Amino acid sequence: MNKKIIEVIEGKSFKIPPLWMMRQAGRYLPEYKATRKQAGSFLDLCYNPELAYEVTMQPIERFQFDAAILFSDILVVCDALGQSLKFEEGRGPVLEPVNVSDIAKLSTAGVMNHLAPVIETVSKLHNGLDKDITLLGFCGAPWTVATYMIAGHGTPDQAPARIFAHEHPEAFQALLDVLCEASIEYLIAQLDAGADAVQIFDSWASVLDEDQFEKWCIAPVRKITDGIRAKRPNAKIIGFPKGIGSFYKGYATKTGVNMIGLDWTVPLKDAKALQNEVPIQGNLDPLRLIIGGKALDEGVDMVLENLGDGPLVFNLGHGITPQTPIEHVEQMIKRVRKD
């Protein structure tokens, strides 16, 4: 068994780095669209182990990526906590916003029963994947998940959650504590079902000032990593705090993650400095993948030239977008693998 991504997490460098793409199982693939239609709704797809297995495997079968990432969504934890959740076409997730009294009633008691179908998907993937392909589980970071729970939907700067955190700090901390507890249980269950590593997505980490970043981003992720390793000491954990700029420095040490995913705005010289401290993942601009041609080749080459001699998992700096041509994905893979 030779899982290159796990070896990178452990500090090994490869002449040709392993690669996968965030959101690699998704709306840019015609086979995904067909399966999604069969499922009936996005949430139904997340909770159907047979179909979730199918869409997780689709990009592996098509592109032979080095990792498969569980098909699910960061907001299934909200659903498991009893918050109303639906996904509307063209709008995204829509939730019933929580208030102070709602937060006081939250309990993790039934979370894992609710998420049992997701764990079943992980188990099926563990059994179905080739043994040299890394299986990644994931969850949303408490801050990012909380922003949706409070606003009820995504907003340009997540102002509703930021205001709530200032006005009701005790209630907000209680919400983060519940999310930490649920996330620890959820990720341990994924690891036990066969995930080789787990990734924590903090998609809205960039909107906070320094003080709030330490309180609402760093501290909860540290609580999760400590909670997991108290029971699974050798767990491999990847952090992806999108868009945090200078806050990337020290993030791995403060949170305890083994590897950091970098967004495309991180200058490559800064990425190299980080790579001297911790393995990194990233950070091609997803728009270069849409454009293709010279822009894509140059983007791939810049990442490889600057970061290819250290522990690197080649990836996008955020998720692949639905309008990305499949042939551009093939172009990127050939360029990375020097085929």
N, C-alpha and C positions, 0 to 999 in steps of 0.2 A: 504494500500500500504506500503510495507516494503522493500525498496531498500537498501540492506545492504551496497553496495559500496558507495552510497551517504552518508550513516551514518558514514562509515569509513572516508570519506573525511571531514566530520564534526567533527571527532575526536573520534568516538566510537570504542571500541575494542570488538572483538568477540572471543569466545573460539575456534570456527571453523571459520577461516577467509573466506570471499568470494573470489572467484577466477575466473579468465579468462586468456586467453593467447594472447599475441600479435601475429598477423597473424594467428589467430585461424581459420579463413575462408580462406583456401588456398590449396596449391598443395599437402599436405599430405592426403587429403580426396578424395576418388574416386568420390564422388558426385560433388565435386568442379570441378574436371577435366572434367566431363561430361558437366556441365553447361558452363564452360569456352569454350569448343569446340563448344557448341551451339551458344555462343555469337559471335564467329568469330575472335575477337581480344581482347586483354586485355582492351584497352581503350573503345571498344564497350561495354564490360561488365561493366565497371565503369559508363558508361552513360546510361545504360539500367535499369530503375528503377525496372522492374519486375525481371530481372535476378540478379541484385545486391541485391535486397531484399532476393531472394532465397539463394544466397551463404552466406549472412550475417546470415541467420537463420539456415543454415545447422549444424554448430557446436553447436548451442543452442539445436536443436532437438536431436542431437546425444549424447551430453555430459551434457546438463542442466547447462551450465556455468551461473554465476551470472551477466554477462554483455554480451551484443552484441555490437560489434564495427562496425560501418558503413564500408561496403566494398567499398573502393575507393583507391586512391593513393595520396601521398603528391604532386606529380607533375602535377595533374590536374590544379593547379593554374597557372603553366607555360603555359599550353595549353590554358587556359582561357585568359591569357595575350597576346596570339597570337604567341607564340613561337612554332615552329614545334616540335612535340613530337611523338615518336613511341616506342613500346616495342618489342625488338627482342629476340626470343627464345635463351636462353643460354648466352645472353649478357646483357639484361636488358634495361633500358631506354636509348634512343638515341635522343638528341636534337640538333637543330642548334645553336651553341654557340653564345651568345650575346656579342657585343662589346660596347664601350662607346657611339657611335652614336645610337645603338639600344636601349640602356637603356634610352637615352633622349627622345625616342619616346613612351616609355611604358605608358599605361594608364589603369586605373581600370574601365573605363566607361562601358565596356561590360562584365565584369567578371561574375557578378551574373546571367546574362542571359545565359551565356555559361554553368554555373554550376547548372542551374535550375533542370536538371534531377537528380543530386546528392541530392539536397534538397528534391526532390520528394521521393527519396528512404528513406531519413530520416523520412519523414512524414508517409510513408507506414510502416516503422518499428515501429514507435511510436504507430500506430494504431494496429499493428499485434502482438506485443510482449506481453507476460504476464506482468502484472503491477508490479510484484516484481523483474523483470529483468531490470537492468540499461542499458540504451541506451547511448553509447559513440559516439560522433563525434570526428573529429580530423582535424589537418592540419600539414604541415611541418613547422618547424621553419624557419624564413627568411634566416639565415646563411646556413642551410642545403640545402634548395631549391636553393639558389643562387649558391652554389657550382656546382650543375648540370647545371644550366643555363649558367654558364661561361665555364665550361669544355666541356659540351655537353654529358657527361656520367660520371659514377662514376670512381674515381681513388683511388689508395691505400691511399693517404694522402691529396687529394684535393689540391695539390700544385697550379694548375692553378688559383683557386679562391683566395688562399692566396697571390700569387704573384700579381694578379689583384688588390686586396684590398690595397696592399702597393703602387703599381704604380699609381693607379687611385682612391684614397680614396674618392673623391667627387662623382664620378660616382658610386662607390660601395655603398656609403651611399644612393644615390638616388635609387639604385636598392632595397636595404633593405627597404627604405621608401615605395616604391610601394608594395613590398611584405607584409609589415606590414598592409598597408591600405586594400589590398585585403583580407588578412587573418582575419582581424577584421570583415569585412563584411561577409565573408564566415562562420566564426564561429558563429556570431550572428544569421545568417540565419539558421544554424543547430540547435542552441538552440531554436529558435522560432518555428522550425518544429517539435520539440519534443525531441531533445537530452537532456539527464539529466546532462551530463558533457561533456567536450571536452578535448582532449589530444593534446599537442604540441610536435611533435617528432623532436628532434635535434640530428639526428643520427651521425653528423660529428662534434659535439662540441668538441671532444677530441683532434683535431689536432691543436688547437690554443694556442699561448702563453697567459700569463696572461692579458696583455694589450689588445690584440685582442679579447680574450674571453669576457672581459667586454664590448668592443665596439660592437662586431658583434653577440654575443650570449645573454648576459644579457640584454643589452639596448633594442634590438628589441622585445624580449619576454615581457619585462616590458611594452613596448609601446602597445603590443597586449592586455595584461591583463588590462591595464588602459583603453584602447579603448573599450573593451568589457564591462567593469564594469561601464563606463560612461553611457551606455545605458541599461545594464542588471546587476544591482549592485550585485545580488545574484548568479551570474554565478559561476559554479564549474569548475575549470581549473586544469588539471594535466600537469606537465612538465616532459619530459623524455629526459634529456641531456646525451646521452649515453657516457660512458667512461671518465667522467671528473675528476675522482679521488678526490683529495682534494678540488676541486672547488665545489663539492656538498655542502660543508658547506656554509651556507648563501645563497644558490641559491634560496630557496623559498622566503626568505625575500626580496632579491634583485629583483626578477622577479614578485612576487605577486601571484605565483601559490598556490593552496590549498593542493596539494599532489605532491610528487616526485616519479617518477619511477626510480628504481636503476638497473644498469646492474650487471651482475654476478661477476664482478671483485671487487666490493665493499666489503671489509672485514665486516663480520657481526657485529663486535664490533663497527665499524664506522657507519654501518647502524642503530644500536641501538641508538647511540648518535644522529643521525639525527632524528630518530623516536621520540625522546624526544622533538623535536622542531616542527615536521610536520608529518602528516600521510605519510606512504610510501607504495610503490607498488614494488613487485619483489620477489626475484631476483635469481631464480633458473637458473643454467647454462643450456642452451638448449641442450648441448651435453649430459648431464645426461639423458635427455628425450630420446635421441637416444639410449643410452646404455641400459637403463632400469635396472631391477634387483636391486641388492644391491646398486649400485652407485646412482640410482634414489631415492631409499628409504632413503639413508643417506643424500642426498641433500635436499630432502623435510623436513626431520626431523631437519636438522641443521637450516633451515630457520625458522621453526615453534618454535623450542626451543629457538632461540635467539630473535625472533621478534613477536612471537605469542601472547604475553601478552600486546601488544600495538596496535594502529590503523594500520592495515595491510590489504592490498589486495594482496593475493598470486598470483604471476604471474611469468613468465620467465624473465630472465635478458635481453632478446632480443627476436626476433620473432622465432616461431617454424620453423624448417627446413623441406624441402620436404621429406627427407628420414626417418622422424620420424615414427616409427610403431604406429598405432592407439591403440594397446593394451597397449603401454607405457603411452599414455595419460590417458587411463582408470586407469592404475596403480597409476599414480600421483594423479588423482582426488580421488580415494579411500583412498589414504594415507593422503591427506589433510583433507578430510571429515571424516576420521576415520570410514569408512564403513566396 
